[in-house]
């Protein structure tokens, strides 16, 4: 691998060009998107020597470097290739061919997180619609935000991992010991905030819950942690709050992002209880538009140039 750039901050600040060669795959020295200010990093971004450099690509390059430095094999290549490569699939039932953009699917990837959040949001909203059509008297849909206490500063990866595992134990305990009711349900997602706090967002359908009582029960379960919020929701805004958890990665440095990557590895993306159980699919099937089949054969990789030449740049950007 040939690398002429020292840090991701250099790319973001437009200090020169860079190029990467890996397994014969060349990456461009600069990208075609324009720099739009410092973004969430707060960096002072200016033009590179030859053309503008996209701040997002600079951030991705920093994360890619950190994944490579820590030895995460295939994932660093998946992350850098995300939305940069195309491929084709062929339906096993009718032979229909479709073009796809490659998505890495990593939980630390903002683009893939948005796609996952969108899919999750629509699935939950469908269930919420069913609930609203047959809602029990006195019951409502609520957004519950829970957190775990931590020390000062950004926790190391082992501390983050311990908090993620702890949240995975505490959520079912809260459901079984306090929230569970006949006909009730909850769907929970996890978020690691910019300061390293581990939060859980729950869309909960059930009877009235006194906030003080819920907070006391959560504190007993966790050994002193507290709830951040409990509010009734009537539209999609509260549901979106519970699904957009993984879309804030650009607020973190590349090193912190890879800490999050390690901490979340193997942890469930979504936990469902009661009426939501077995209703939310993490990886929905992708049916053939011609025959409805769901069995596909990989047709091969395309360069971006080949993709545009064959499909006019209008490939299927779905999952």
C-alpha positions in Angstrom: 0.0 0.0 0.0 1.4 3.4 -1.0 0.3 6.3 1.1 1.5 9.9 0.8 -0.8 11.5 3.3 0.0 11.6 7.0 -3.4 12.2 8.7 -7.1 12.4 8.0 -7.0 16.0 9.2 -4.6 16.9 6.4 -7.2 15.6 3.8 -10.0 17.5 5.5 -8.0 20.7 5.6 -7.1 20.3 1.9 -3.3 20.1 2.5 -2.3 18.3 -0.7 -3.6 15.3 -2.5 -3.3 11.6 -1.6 -3.6 8.3 -3.4 -3.9 4.7 -2.2 -3.0 1.5 -4.0 -4.2 -1.7 -2.4 -4.4 -5.1 -4.2 -4.3 -3.3 -7.5 -7.3 -1.2 -6.7 -6.6 2.5 -7.1 -8.5 5.2 -5.2 -8.7 8.7 -6.6 -6.5 11.5 -5.3 -9.5 13.7 -4.7 -13.2 13.3 -4.9 -15.9 14.9 -7.1 -17.9 16.4 -4.2 -17.4 19.9 -3.1 -16.3 20.8 0.4 -19.1 22.5 2.4 -17.4 24.1 5.4 -16.0 22.3 8.3 -19.0 20.1 9.0 -19.4 18.5 12.4 -15.6 18.2 12.9 -15.2 21.9 13.1 -12.1 21.8 10.9 -11.0 24.8 8.8 -11.5 23.3 5.3 -9.9 24.9 2.2 -9.4 23.7 -1.3 -6.7 21.1 -2.1 -3.9 21.9 -4.5 -5.9 20.6 -7.5 -9.5 20.3 -6.5 -11.9 20.5 -3.6 -11.9 17.5 -1.1 -15.1 16.3 0.5 -14.9 16.5 4.2 -16.9 13.3 4.5 -14.4 11.4 2.4 -11.6 12.8 4.6 -13.4 11.5 7.7 -14.0 8.1 6.1 -10.3 8.0 5.2 -9.4 8.6 8.9 -11.7 5.8 10.0 -10.3 3.5 7.3 -6.8 4.2 8.5 -7.8 3.4 12.1 -9.5 0.2 11.2 -6.4 -0.9 9.2 -4.1 0.1 12.1 -6.1 -2.1 14.6 -6.0 -5.0 12.2 -9.7 -5.3 11.3 -9.1 -7.3 8.1 -11.9 -7.1 5.6 -14.0 -4.4 7.3 -11.6 -1.6 6.5 -11.8 -2.4 2.8 -15.6 -2.7 3.0 -15.8 0.7 4.7 -13.7 2.4 2.1 -15.5 0.7 -0.8 -18.9 1.7 0.5 -20.8 3.4 -2.4 -17.7 3.4 -4.5 -18.2 0.1 -6.3 -21.1 -1.5 -8.3 -22.1 -5.1 -8.9 -24.9 -7.0 -10.6 -27.3 -9.7 -9.3 -29.3 -12.2 -11.3 -32.7 -13.6 -10.2 -32.5 -17.3 -9.9 -36.2 -17.7 -10.9 -36.6 -15.5 -14.0 -33.1 -14.4 -14.9 -33.8 -10.6 -14.3 -30.6 -8.7 -13.8 -30.3 -5.7 -11.5 -27.4 -3.3 -10.8 -26.5 -2.5 -7.2 -24.3 0.0 -5.4 -22.1 -1.8 -2.9 -22.9 -0.8 0.7 -20.6 -1.9 3.5 -23.3 -2.5 6.1 -21.0 -1.6 9.0 -22.8 0.0 12.0 -20.2 2.8 12.1 -21.0 3.9 8.5 -23.3 6.9 8.5 -24.7 6.1 5.1 -25.5 2.5 5.9 -26.9 3.6 9.3 -29.3 6.0 7.6 -30.5 3.2 5.3 -31.0 0.8 8.2 -32.7 3.5 10.3 -35.1 4.3 7.4 -36.0 0.6 7.0 -36.5 0.2 10.8 -38.6 3.4 11.0 -41.0 2.3 8.3 -41.4 -1.2 9.9 -42.1 0.3 13.3 -44.6 2.9 11.9 -46.5 0.1 10.2 -46.9 -1.7 13.6 -47.8 1.6 15.3 -50.5 2.1 12.7 -52.0 -1.2 13.6 -51.8 -0.4 17.3 -53.5 3.0 16.8 -56.4 1.3 15.0 -57.0 -1.0 18.0 -55.6 0.9 20.9 -56.7 -0.1 24.4 -58.5 2.6 26.4 -56.0 4.6 28.5 -52.9 3.2 26.7 -50.5 5.2 24.7 -47.3 5.0 22.7 -44.3 6.5 24.5 -40.7 7.2 23.8 -38.4 6.2 26.8 -34.8 7.2 26.8 -32.5 5.4 29.3 -28.9 5.9 30.0 -26.0 4.3 32.0 -23.8 6.3 34.3 -20.1 6.5 33.5 -17.0 8.3 34.6 -15.5 11.5 33.3 -14.2 11.8 29.7 -14.3 9.3 26.8 -14.3 5.7 28.0 -11.9 3.3 26.5 -13.1 0.5 24.3 -13.2 -2.1 27.2 -15.4 0.3 29.3 -17.7 0.9 26.3 -18.0 -2.8 25.6 -18.9 -3.4 29.3 -21.6 -0.7 29.2 -23.0 -2.1 25.9 -23.2 -5.6 27.4 -24.7 -4.3 30.6 -27.4 -2.4 28.7 -28.2 -5.7 26.9 -28.8 -7.3 30.3 -30.7 -4.4 31.8 -33.3 -3.9 29.0 -34.9 -7.3 29.2 -34.9 -7.1 33.0 -36.8 -3.8 32.9 -39.3 -5.3 30.4 -39.9 -8.4 32.5 -40.0 -6.8 35.9 -41.9 -3.5 35.1 -43.0 -2.8 31.6 -44.5 -6.2 30.6 -48.3 -6.3 30.3 -50.7 -8.4 28.3 -50.9 -6.6 24.9 -48.0 -4.2 25.6 -44.8 -4.1 23.5 -41.5 -2.3 23.0 -38.8 -1.9 20.5 -35.4 -0.7 21.7 -32.2 0.5 20.0 -28.9 1.5 21.4 -26.9 4.7 20.9 -23.4 5.7 22.0 -23.3 9.4 22.3 -20.5 11.9 21.5 -19.3 11.9 25.1 -19.3 8.1 25.3 -22.6 7.7 27.1 -24.6 4.5 26.3 -28.3 5.3 25.8 -31.3 3.1 24.9 -34.3 4.5 23.1 -37.6 2.5 23.5 -40.8 2.9 21.6 -43.2 1.5 24.2 -46.9 0.7 23.9 -48.7 0.2 27.2 -50.6 1.8 30.1 -49.7 5.0 32.0 -46.2 4.9 33.6 -45.3 7.3 36.4 -41.9 8.8 35.4 -40.6 8.8 39.0 -41.6 5.1 39.5 -39.9 4.1 36.2 -36.8 6.1 37.1 -36.6 4.4 40.5 -36.9 0.9 38.9 -34.2 1.7 36.4 -31.9 2.9 39.1 -32.5 -0.3 41.1 -31.7 -2.4 38.1 -28.6 -0.5 37.0 -27.2 0.5 40.3 -27.7 4.2 40.1 -28.4 5.1 36.5 -31.4 7.2 35.5 -33.9 7.8 32.7 -33.4 10.9 30.4 -36.9 11.2 29.1 -40.4 9.8 29.0 -42.8 11.3 26.6 -46.0 10.3 24.8 -45.7 10.3 21.0 -48.4 10.6 18.4 -46.5 10.8 15.1 -43.3 9.7 13.5 -40.9 12.1 15.2 -40.6 10.0 18.4 -40.2 6.8 16.4 -37.4 8.4 14.4 -35.6 9.4 17.6 -35.6 5.7 18.5 -34.2 4.6 15.1 -31.6 7.2 14.1 -29.2 6.1 16.9 -26.3 5.2 14.6 -26.3 8.3 12.5 -24.1 10.5 14.6 -20.7 8.9 13.9 -19.3 12.0 12.2 -19.4 13.8 15.5 -16.6 11.4 16.7 -13.0 11.2 15.9 -11.8 8.2 13.8 -10.3 6.6 16.9 -13.5 7.0 18.9 -15.5 5.6 15.9 -13.4 2.4 15.9 -13.8 2.2 19.7 -17.6 2.2 19.1 -17.1 -0.4 16.3 -15.4 -2.7 18.7 -17.8 -2.1 21.5 -20.9 -2.8 19.4 -19.5 -5.9 17.6 -21.8 -8.8 18.2 -24.4 -6.7 20.1 -28.0 -6.8 18.9 -29.1 -3.8 16.8 -32.7 -4.0 17.9 -34.5 -5.6 20.7 -38.2 -6.3 20.4 -40.7 -7.3 23.1 -44.5 -8.1 23.3 -46.5 -7.0 20.3 -43.3 -5.9 18.5 -41.6 -9.3 18.9 -40.7 -11.0 15.7 -42.2 -8.2 13.6 -39.1 -6.2 12.9 -36.6 -7.6 10.3 -33.0 -6.3 10.5 -32.3 -7.5 6.9 -35.5 -7.4 4.8 -35.7 -9.6 1.7 -35.2 -7.9 -1.6 -37.8 -9.3 -4.0 -37.3 -9.4 -7.8 -39.5 -6.6 -9.5 -40.3 -9.0 -12.3 -41.4 -12.2 -10.5 -41.2 -11.5 -6.8 -38.4 -14.1 -6.2 -35.9 -13.5 -3.4 -33.1 -15.8 -4.5 -30.2 -14.0 -6.3 -26.8 -15.0 -7.8 -23.9 -12.6 -7.6 -23.0 -11.5 -11.2 -19.7 -9.8 -10.6 -18.1 -6.4 -9.7 -18.3 -3.3 -11.8 -16.1 -0.3 -11.8 -18.0 3.0 -11.4 -17.2 3.8 -15.0 -18.7 0.4 -16.1 -21.6 0.9 -13.9 -22.5 4.3 -15.4 -21.8 3.0 -19.0 -24.1 0.0 -18.6 -26.8 1.4 -16.4 -26.6 5.2 -16.9 -25.7 5.7 -13.3 -29.3 4.7 -12.3 -28.5 1.5 -10.4 -30.6 0.2 -7.6 -29.3 1.9 -4.4 -31.4 -0.3 -2.2 -30.2 -3.0 0.2 
